Amino acid sequence: MKKFEAKSLEEVYELASNEFGCSITQLEIEIVQQSSKGFLGFGKKNAIISVTEKSNHRRDNRKPREQKFRKKDVRIEDVSKKIEDSNRRDEQRNRKKRVSENKVEQRKKEPKLTEVPKIDSKDKIFDNFYSESKNQREVAKIVVKKDKDEVLSEIKSGLNSLFEDTCYEIDNIKVEFFDENTVYIEFTGEDSALLIGKEGYRYKALSYILFNWINEKYSLMLRLEVAEFLKNQEASIHTYLDPVIETIKEKGSFKTKPLDGILVHIALKKLREEFPEKYVAVKTNVRGDKYVLVNEYRSKEQ
């Protein structure tokens, strides 16, 4: 058994026929591999066959035949040209790839047209909402140029317009200055307690809306009282904070229990008043509950 290999089956058959000196029909042929042109020169395969001579064929009569290929002979010049063309195409592809990569790198280095504004953390926003820093008081003094009576009159008129068409039975809404930088608003009446809502959710929503309006327009802080809700909440949290304050004085730091709604705001304000030199901030635990942390500035809890 002999194996023969050529570019095509026709050529490999002719090789076998010449080798054995007989016709193809007088040989036992097994095709080991079909020829394949591949794609762009990749995956190209030659035809391979295994050949044995049939038993009834007489080997003595074999006559070597001149090897003749049906296809034209391959010239060195043609092969060289094909290699050069292939190398040229590869070089063009590599050049295009480098140009594309350079453009991508250049885009990365170019400054963005629109910069995303840096957003403070929720805790920082929460702290700032209820902080009454020296800077805020100074800004308030500069921005509020209207007479105090005029400011109170505008706020009261706005509140009356907001609630005049509601179904709640509310008495006259009280509006006055709690201190130089804080407006005190009080809702009383038969249905005023309905403005508090379950767990104070309506109170918090109303406080948020009124604060944004008053702070934006007049640069003032807000103290909102609804059916003595704020008074009761302050009394409750102050009772809780009395032993907490003593513990902080002894140990230097403390973390309150989870506080709900307005309680956390009251606790934050009270503890900041008691410990102005310490780090006092609202934090959130893994369950989403808020608490107040009191610590030294050099050892803030992340």
Buried (B, 14 or more C-beta within 10 A) or exposed (E): EEEBBBBBBBBBBBBBBBBBBBEEEBBEBEEEEEBEEEEEEEEEEBBBBBBEBEEEBEEEEBEEEEEEBEEEEEEEEEEEEEEEEEEEEEEEEEEEEEEEEEEEEEEEEEEEEEEEEEEEEEBEEBBEBBBBEEEBBEEBEEEBEEEEEEBBEBBBEBBEEBEEEEEEEBEEBEBEBBEEBBBBBBBBBEBBBBBBBEEBEBBBEBBEEBBEBBBEBBBBBBBBBBBBBBEEBBEEBEEBBEEBBEEBEEEEBBBBEBBEBBBBBBBBBBBBEBBEEBBBBBBBEEEEEBBBBBBEEEEEEE
